[in-house]
Amino acid sequence: MQKQYFLFLIFIFQFLFFNFSNAQQNKSLISGPWAGNVELRTAVIWAEVNQTVKKIALNYYPVYNKKNIKSVVYKGELGNDFNPIKIEVNGLDVGTKYEYSLVIDNKPTSLPFNTSFTTKDLWQYRKPAPNFSFLTGSCAYFNQPIYDRPGKGYGSDSSIFETMAKTPADFHVWLGDNWYTREVDYSSPWGLNYRASHDRAEPILQAFMASMPQYAIWDDHDYGPNDAGKSYIFKKESRDVFKKYWLNPSYGEDEKGIYSIVSYGDVDLFLLDDRTWRAESEMPDSINNEPNKSKTFLGAQQMDWLQNSLLFSKATFKIIVTGSQVLNPLNKYECMQHYPYEYNQLINFLSNQKINGVVFLTGDRHHSEVIKMNRENNYPLYDITVSPYTSGVSKVSGNELINPNRELNTLVEAQNFGKISFSGNKGERKMNVSFIGIKGENLANWIISENDLKK
């Protein structure tokens, strides 16, 4: 009996020592690591460390040859209040899975989740477009009572990210409101950095962020105050924060905006910025019965880029991604239809240039649905809205209760995320949209064929 007790004490001591050592080892790692901007032969690894860290290196190797370990030393700045880092990995093999780990101040990190990424396959001119899927959604609020509004916390069950981490997909797209700035945040550049750093470090996010490449747009709450647009005085600083905390391929042009494009298989995703150039919603839609040119949604610079990018694209599906809904005529809140000059400009461009395969992907509404807009002598346009992750659910009301523009059985008034899958032979490709609940339950489905998106 004494021997068993003695062995039990040894076990407890070893357990406590291991966990203490592991905690000490990882206390310098605030959040991450995770991979983004994964291409054919390149990838970028993101993490955030604390002020005391002096040196960081990345070790990585292909899973088919674990002895072929390579290392990259981080050469950027450290020692600041906030220290998000990005380490580029180049010269990779195509279509190959790699595992990686961080070495912080000469000590290897040990994590309770896998850290790996897989480079894209070189399929063009060689084989059919791959079948693949990505996850998507919007509105992630994490309660912090000291800075939240009084009363019940706005954030709900965050275990949805555990479910997402276990849902197979090739990448994930955040549709805005990826964190929620409060009054103490959006009143200063330091506060904007603090909110991004604080929410990114949520423990429940770590395994999910590492489970697949991450891409993002923003909406008002992770840009600045509620409904903020072009008048926000810290929009430049907010863009700087966005660039530091995401791994998109690019961030606008001429140091303005965050728009970019992500391509995977035969799909192009046009990641738009619906805040930098957005005029206030109170500005009149029309003047003298003509659409008001001053009431901008995307802005001239971004609109020019989008139009040229759509013309350049050869993708089967061209997904235009933006924070606010685009097509819903009954949306009395933020919607591109309330910006008729640029709305008409975009819709007419799609028709006049005979752009096939266009679908809109949006967030913001705190419920999910698919909105359809019929066009004369052309294929219908669709707006897929996915929301919310953890923020409060907003049920439809008024005219939207029975929205004739909503696709049948697509309304989801619960926490959910989207899984969008692409499959089929050339000329018969299909896009399948699933709205998935907190526990992985299927809440709604909608499917469209490439042939349904052609004139």
C-alpha positions in Angstrom: 0.0 0.0 0.0 2.8 2.4 0.9 4.6 1.5 -2.4 1.4 2.4 -4.4 1.1 5.6 -2.5 4.7 6.5 -3.1 4.3 5.8 -6.9 1.2 7.9 -6.9 3.1 10.8 -5.4 5.8 10.4 -8.0 3.2 10.5 -10.8 1.6 13.6 -9.4 5.0 15.3 -9.1 6.0 14.4 -12.6 2.6 15.6 -13.9 2.8 19.0 -12.1 6.5 19.4 -13.1 5.7 18.7 -16.8 2.8 21.1 -16.9 4.7 23.8 -15.0 7.6 23.4 -17.4 5.3 23.5 -20.4 3.6 26.6 -19.1 6.9 28.3 -18.5 8.1 27.3 -21.9 5.0 28.7 -23.7 4.3 31.8 -21.6 6.3 33.8 -24.2 3.9 32.7 -26.9 0.7 34.8 -26.7 -1.2 33.3 -29.6 -0.5 31.1 -32.7 1.2 29.8 -34.6 -0.9 29.3 -37.7 -0.3 29.3 -41.5 -1.8 31.6 -44.1 -1.2 32.7 -47.7 -0.3 29.1 -48.5 0.6 28.9 -52.2 2.3 26.4 -54.5 5.8 26.9 -53.2 5.4 29.4 -50.4 3.6 29.9 -47.1 3.6 32.4 -44.2 3.5 31.5 -40.5 2.0 33.9 -38.0 2.3 34.1 -34.2 2.4 36.7 -31.4 5.0 36.8 -28.6 5.4 38.9 -25.5 7.8 41.8 -25.0 10.6 39.7 -23.4 11.2 37.5 -26.4 14.6 38.1 -28.0 14.9 35.5 -30.7 12.5 33.4 -32.8 13.1 30.7 -35.3 10.8 28.4 -37.3 11.6 24.7 -37.9 9.7 22.9 -40.7 9.9 19.7 -42.7 7.8 17.7 -45.2 5.9 14.9 -43.6 7.3 12.4 -46.1 10.9 13.1 -44.8 10.8 14.2 -41.2 14.7 14.3 -41.1 14.8 17.0 -43.7 14.3 19.8 -41.1 14.9 23.4 -42.3 15.0 26.5 -40.2 14.2 30.2 -40.8 15.2 32.9 -38.3 12.8 35.8 -37.7 14.6 39.0 -38.5 11.9 41.5 -37.7 11.3 43.9 -34.8 10.5 42.6 -31.3 10.1 44.1 -27.8 7.0 46.2 -28.5 3.7 46.4 -26.6 2.3 44.1 -29.3 4.5 41.7 -31.2 2.7 39.8 -34.0 5.3 38.2 -36.3 5.3 36.8 -39.8 7.8 34.3 -41.0 8.0 33.5 -44.8 8.8 30.0 -45.9 9.9 29.7 -49.5 11.1 27.0 -52.0 8.5 24.4 -50.9 7.3 21.4 -52.9 3.9 21.7 -54.5 1.0 19.6 -53.2 3.0 18.7 -50.1 2.1 18.6 -46.4 4.6 20.3 -44.0 4.8 20.3 -40.2 6.3 23.2 -38.4 7.2 24.5 -34.9 8.5 27.6 -33.3 11.7 27.9 -31.3 11.5 30.9 -28.9 14.7 32.1 -27.2 16.3 28.8 -28.2 13.6 26.7 -26.5 11.2 24.6 -28.7 7.5 25.2 -28.1 5.2 22.4 -27.3 1.5 22.7 -28.2 -1.6 20.6 -27.6 -2.6 20.8 -31.3 -1.0 20.0 -34.7 0.7 22.7 -36.7 0.9 21.9 -40.3 0.0 23.2 -43.8 -0.3 21.8 -47.3 0.9 23.6 -50.4 -1.5 23.9 -53.3 -1.4 21.3 -56.1 -0.2 22.3 -59.5 -3.3 21.1 -61.4 -3.5 23.7 -64.2 -3.0 22.2 -67.7 -2.4 18.9 -66.1 -5.5 17.5 -64.5 -9.2 18.5 -63.8 -9.8 21.3 -61.2 -9.7 19.8 -57.7 -12.7 19.2 -55.5 -12.3 21.3 -52.3 -14.1 23.2 -49.6 -13.7 26.2 -47.3 -15.3 27.4 -44.1 -16.7 30.9 -43.7 -18.7 33.2 -41.4 -18.7 36.4 -39.4 -19.3 38.1 -36.1 -17.1 36.7 -33.4 -17.6 38.4 -30.0 -15.7 37.4 -26.9 -17.0 38.8 -23.7 -14.7 41.0 -21.5 -17.1 42.3 -18.8 -14.9 45.1 -17.6 -15.2 46.8 -21.0 -18.6 45.4 -22.2 -21.9 47.2 -21.9 -23.7 46.4 -18.7 -26.0 43.4 -18.6 -25.9 40.0 -20.2 -22.7 39.5 -22.3 -23.2 39.8 -26.0 -20.9 36.9 -26.8 -22.4 33.4 -26.8 -21.1 29.8 -26.9 -17.6 29.9 -28.4 -17.3 26.1 -28.7 -18.3 26.6 -32.4 -14.6 27.1 -33.0 -13.9 23.6 -31.6 -16.4 22.2 -34.1 -14.9 24.2 -36.9 -11.4 22.9 -36.1 -12.7 19.4 -36.5 -14.5 20.2 -39.8 -12.4 19.2 -42.8 -11.8 22.1 -45.2 -8.9 23.5 -47.2 -9.1 27.1 -45.8 -11.2 29.6 -43.9 -12.5 33.1 -44.8 -13.5 35.5 -42.0 -16.3 37.8 -43.3 -15.8 40.7 -41.0 -16.5 41.6 -37.4 -13.8 39.2 -36.6 -13.4 41.0 -33.3 -15.4 43.7 -31.7 -13.8 47.0 -30.7 -15.3 48.7 -27.7 -15.2 52.4 -26.7 -11.9 51.8 -24.9 -10.4 50.3 -28.2 -11.5 52.5 -31.1 -10.6 55.8 -29.4 -6.8 55.2 -29.9 -4.4 53.2 -32.1 -3.1 51.4 -29.0 -6.7 50.3 -28.3 -7.1 48.9 -31.8 -4.0 46.9 -31.3 -5.1 45.7 -27.9 -8.4 44.4 -29.1 -6.9 42.4 -32.0 -4.2 41.0 -29.7 -6.6 40.2 -26.8 -9.2 38.4 -28.9 -6.7 36.6 -31.1 -5.2 35.1 -27.9 -8.5 33.4 -26.9 -7.5 29.8 -26.0 -10.5 28.3 -27.9 -9.3 29.9 -31.1 -5.7 28.5 -31.1 -6.4 25.0 -32.5 -8.9 26.3 -35.0 -6.5 28.9 -36.4 -3.8 26.3 -36.8 -6.2 23.8 -38.4 -6.3 25.5 -41.9 -5.1 28.6 -43.7 -6.9 31.8 -42.7 -8.0 34.7 -44.8 -10.1 37.7 -43.9 -12.0 40.9 -44.8 -13.2 43.4 -42.2 -16.5 45.1 -41.3 -17.3 47.9 -39.0 -16.5 46.4 -35.6 -13.0 45.2 -36.4 -12.4 48.4 -38.4 -13.6 50.8 -35.7 -16.9 52.0 -34.2 -20.3 50.6 -35.1 -21.2 51.5 -38.7 -17.9 53.4 -39.2 -16.8 54.4 -42.6 -14.5 56.9 -44.4 -14.7 59.5 -41.7 -13.1 57.3 -39.0 -10.0 59.2 -37.9 -7.9 56.1 -37.2 -8.6 54.3 -40.5 -4.9 54.3 -41.4 -4.0 52.9 -38.0 -6.8 50.3 -38.3 -5.4 49.2 -41.6 -2.0 48.8 -40.0 -3.5 46.5 -37.3 -5.4 44.5 -39.9 -2.2 43.9 -41.9 -0.3 42.8 -38.7 -3.0 40.3 -37.6 -3.9 38.7 -40.9 -2.0 36.9 -43.7 -3.8 37.9 -46.9 -1.9 37.9 -50.2 -2.1 41.8 -50.4 -3.8 44.8 -48.8 -5.3 47.2 -51.3 -3.1 49.5 -53.4 -1.2 52.8 -52.9 -1.3 52.2 -49.1 -5.1 52.4 -49.1 -7.7 49.7 -48.4 -7.4 46.0 -47.6 -8.9 44.5 -50.8 -7.2 41.4 -52.3 -7.9 38.2 -54.2 -7.5 34.5 -53.1 -7.6 31.8 -55.8 -8.0 28.1 -55.1 -8.8 25.5 -57.7 -11.2 27.0 -60.3 -12.6 29.6 -57.8 -11.5 33.3 -57.3 -12.5 35.1 -54.1 -12.5 38.9 -54.4 -11.9 40.1 -50.8 -13.4 43.6 -50.7 -13.1 46.5 -48.3 -16.5 48.0 -47.4 -15.2 50.5 -44.9 -12.3 52.7 -46.1 -14.4 54.5 -48.8 -17.9 54.1 -47.4 -20.0 57.2 -47.1 -22.2 57.7 -44.1 -25.6 55.9 -44.4 -27.4 59.2 -43.7 -26.1 60.7 -46.9 -29.1 60.8 -49.4 -29.2 57.9 -51.9 -30.3 60.3 -54.7 -30.1 63.9 -55.6 -32.7 65.4 -58.1 -33.9 61.8 -58.8 -30.3 60.7 -59.8 -28.1 58.3 -57.8 -25.8 60.3 -55.5 -22.2 59.8 -56.8 -20.9 61.0 -53.4 -22.5 58.1 -51.5 -19.8 55.6 -52.1 -19.7 52.0 -50.9 -16.4 50.7 -52.4 -14.9 53.8 -53.8 -13.6 54.6 -57.3 -10.1 53.0 -56.7 -11.5 49.7 -55.5 -14.3 49.6 -58.0 -11.8 50.0 -60.8 -9.7 47.2 -59.4 -12.7 44.9 -58.9 -14.0 45.4 -62.5 -10.6 44.7 -64.0 -10.0 41.7 -61.8 -13.4 40.2 -62.8 -12.5 40.7 -66.5 -9.1 39.1 -65.9 -10.5 36.1 -64.0 -10.9 32.8 -65.8 -12.4 31.1 -62.7 -15.6 29.0 -62.9 -17.0 30.6 -59.8 -16.2 34.3 -59.0 -17.1 35.0 -55.4 -17.3 38.7 -54.4 -16.8 38.8 -50.6 -17.8 41.9 -48.6 -18.9 42.6 -45.1 -22.4 44.0 -45.8 -25.2 42.4 -47.8 -25.4 43.5 -51.5 -28.6 42.3 -53.0 -31.3 42.2 -50.3 -33.9 45.0 -51.2 -35.6 44.5 -47.8 -32.5 45.0 -45.7 -33.2 48.3 -43.9 -29.7 48.3 -42.3 -26.3 48.3 -44.0 -26.6 47.0 -47.6 -25.1 48.1 -50.9 -28.5 48.6 -52.4 -28.6 51.8 -50.3 -25.7 53.1 -52.3 -27.4 53.1 -55.7 -24.7 54.8 -57.7 -22.1 52.2 -57.1 -24.6 49.4 -56.8 -26.0 50.2 -60.3 -22.4 50.6 -61.6 -21.5 47.1 -60.5 -24.6 45.3 -61.5 -24.6 47.0 -64.9 -21.0 46.1 -65.4 -21.6 42.4 -64.7 -24.4 42.4 -67.3 -22.7 44.5 -70.0 -19.5 42.6 -69.8 -21.3 39.2 -69.6 -19.4 38.1 -66.5 -20.4 34.5 -65.7 -20.1 32.7 -62.4 -20.6 35.6 -60.0 -21.9 34.9 -56.4 -21.8 37.3 -53.5 -20.6 36.2 -50.0 -21.4 38.4 -47.1 -21.8 38.6 -43.3 -23.0 41.1 -40.7 -26.7 40.3 -40.3 -26.4 37.9 -37.3 -28.5 35.3 -39.2 -27.8 33.3 -42.4 -29.7 33.2 -45.7 -29.4 33.1 -49.4 -30.9 36.1 -51.3 -31.7 35.8 -55.0 -32.0 38.7 -57.5 -33.5 37.9 -60.9 -32.1 39.8 -63.9 -33.7 40.4 -67.3 -32.2 38.2 -70.0 -29.4 37.1 -67.7 -28.8 34.6 -64.9 -29.9 35.5 -61.4 -27.4 36.8 -58.8 -27.2 35.3 -55.4 -26.0 36.7 -52.0 -24.9 34.1 -49.5 -24.9 35.6 -46.0 -23.3 33.7 -43.1 -23.6 35.0 -39.5 -23.0 34.8 -36.5 -20.2 32.8 -34.9 -20.6 33.9 -31.3 -22.3 37.3 -31.4 -26.0 37.6 -30.5 -28.5 36.2 -33.0 -30.7 38.7 -34.8 -34.0 37.2 -36.0 -35.6 38.7 -39.1 -38.6 41.0 -38.6 -41.0 43.2 -40.5 -40.9 42.8 -44.3 -38.0 40.3 -44.0 -40.2 37.8 -42.2 -41.4 36.6 -45.6 -38.8 37.8 -48.0 -39.7 36.8 -51.5 -36.1 37.2 -52.5 -34.9 34.5 -50.0 -34.2 31.1 -51.3 -36.5 28.5 -49.8 -35.3 26.9 -46.5 -32.1 28.9 -46.3 -32.9 31.1 -43.3 -30.9 30.2 -40.2 -31.5 32.1 -37.0 -28.9 30.5 -34.8 -25.1 30.5 -34.3 -23.6 28.9 -37.3 -20.8 28.8 -39.9 -20.8 28.0 -43.6 -19.0 25.2 -45.4 -18.8 25.9 -49.2 -17.8 22.9 -51.3 -16.9 22.6 -55.0 -17.1 19.4 -57.0 -17.8 17.9 -60.3 -16.4 17.4 -63.8 -15.3 20.3 -66.1 -18.4 22.1 -67.4 -20.6 20.5 -64.6 -19.0 22.0 -61.5 -21.3 22.6 -58.5 -21.1 24.8 -55.4 -22.7 23.4 -52.3 -23.4 25.7 -49.3 -24.1 24.1 -45.9 -25.0 26.1 -42.8 -23.6 24.2 -39.8 -24.5 24.7 -36.1 -22.4 24.7 -32.9 -22.3 21.0 -32.5 -21.8 20.2 -36.2 -25.5 19.7 -37.0 -26.6 20.6 -40.5 -29.1 23.5 -40.4 -29.6 24.2 -44.1 -28.3 23.5 -47.5 -28.3 25.2 -50.9 -26.6 24.2 -54.1 -25.9 25.9 -57.5 -24.4 24.7 -60.7 -21.9 26.6 -62.9 -24.5 26.3 -65.7 -27.0 28.2 -63.5 -24.6 31.1 -63.4 -24.3 31.6 -67.2 -26.3 33.8 -69.5 
